[in-house]
Amino acid sequence: MTPQERIAELTDRLNFYNYQYYQNSISEVDDFTFDQLLAELADLENKHPELRRPDSPTSRVGGTVSKEFSTVYHRFPMLSLGNTYSEEDLVEFDNRVRKGLNGQEYEYVCELKFDGVALSLTYENGVLVQGATRGDGVRGDDITNNIRTIRTVPLRVTGPDIPALFEVRGEGFLPLAEFERINKEREDIGEPLLANPRNAASGTFKQQDSAAVARRRLDCYLYSFLSEPEVFQTHEDSLVALKKWGFNVSQTWRKCADIREVMTFINEWETKRFDLPLGTDGIVIKVNRYDQQRELGYTAKSPRWAIAFKYKALAASTVLNDIRYQVGRTGAVTPVAMLTPVLLAGTIVKRASLHNANEIERLGVMLNDTVFVEKGGEIIPKITGVDLNRRTDQSTPIVYPTTCPACGTPLVRKEGEANFYCPNEKGCPPQRQTRFEHFIQRRAMNIESLGEGKIELLIDRGLAQTPADLYSLTYNDLLGIEKVFLDEETGKRRVVSFREKTVENILSAIERSKAQPFQNVLFALGIRYVGNTTAEKLADYFGSMDAIMTASQEALLAVPDTGPRIAESVVTWFADADNRDFVERLRAAGLNFAGEKKVVEREGDTLDGKTFLYTGTFANFSREELEARIAANGGKVLSGISKKLNYLIVGENAGPSKLEKAQKLNVPMISEDEFLAMLDA
Ligand code: IVH
């Protein structure tokens, strides 16, 4: 088989597996096989970049970095919808439609109004050739490479009745579960939390590094189809066809014979929508027949044949009884509002997030105030305001603590940060406890059988001060210890006890954890800003704990994607005697302190201190090889063009926007041959 044939075969096969997996929930192959085939394809594409197909599944993992998105004009303007908030408004809309259609029969299609970012996808001869944001409706940003990372977006569609050129539009979004996952991770490494899924989605789509986009599992629901000439009679037909062609069409839509059925649909989804995997804020009502849509036409801003019914944000009012201050692993103190229980969107709400001290000030809220709580896209409800009419002299100002609620240490606030921190990293009980939780999690040492109160018990009994103590626990230490936990909210008692089987499980999980790879060990240390991905990069680059422990800030800065904040944090962490002692105890316990170093050995110093970026393809190197050679000779690859860039290496088919930008900033451009000469200098 020629490389071209193999590339074509792998592309089609992997696209099919992907479609089956994401659209039909069928696993045709196991993950390992899939990854192997994908790696084979990536390898072939590296060797023969000219044979890479535009619908290659390797684009799902990203890899392209664009400094600026180019502007694209929409073939058809991307309009917005008129909003209504009441049944009366809706009846008026229906009256206008009836009048506009002069007594013809008509039907509606109702869809959920997804809360994300409007996207436009263009397909030519079945291949996704362009993905764009709405922008100002007339022109948007070309974010094709970012859209290709969405697993449910087909990179190619096939079938007998597919037009040669068409556009589909829909809503790109960050699934709620993914939003929570990302925030959990950010909390773990002390990053500020993302405010809500909509902003997070919009920010992600605008990221310039498509690999970063790929790591956040965005998704997209498609809800309209455009082609010239038109191929469908009705909106319903187009939704059915889109689904059949493999597009991700939310199956929540329904055809409604009249406005009363529309009303029923609206009422049905008022609370059911909270079970969907994404945020929604209303219902979109569309006239079904395309000829009737044309007849009704458009106002300057929006179609006359469609309207959005917006649900009122679900709100309730209740009393703020107390504020609890929670201390996280990094010492950040978060205020949590304790409320008189109230029913909201079908669930009882007892607590709400207050984010930080600034938020309390912004709301002007006092203890015993009656407050409004709302449930938006987020799962945790938030306080949105104070009912000042119901404020009494019972209301007392909230005095933000100046000392840690858990250990009494004076709190500190860093320049420019909204949160207060407890600086007593080692002694503060909740910080100690969450450090254990961090250490045992699956992505770290994977000793999760120690969860749910067991760690607290070990700390309580003085059996473990730091996670390193886990490695000297014995059967006799653990057998028989127990503790009764009292749930303050429910008043229920829970007994945690170490019986024979539990002890055996825990000890064997601790033993097994010694085989966790080096990058997990590095992540488990809990160094601020060293999340999973950073730990992996540091491990790949340095290869061992000793190399990282002794690395200077400058050396750390040479690691891909490692900035001054991470570098400083690593150096400071290892400079601490207790931390070093902790590391030595882990070493003595036999944890993996070295991994496979993935960077080529140092070849020379001809590129020392120089920064590079490349564009296009090269005769002598794949992208990975080029990056490796730069690093091996002391240079560094930057992620975008700036004044700091020393050289732009220009290959075949170089991107015009990069060249333009480099020219503007007077960045020297060199050819592949000139780069080779530099290496040999
Ligand atoms: S149809 C002519 N259908 O709402 C406008 N839009 O205000 C055609 N949206 O920009 C849009 N869910 O981002 C349509 N099922 C749905 C939608 C939807 C969300 C968003 C979309 C659009 C905005 C309109």
Residues whose N, C-alpha, C, O or C-beta is under 5 A from the ligand:
A	BS01	IVH	L79 S80 L81 E111 L112 K113 F114 V117 A118 E171 Y223 V284 P303
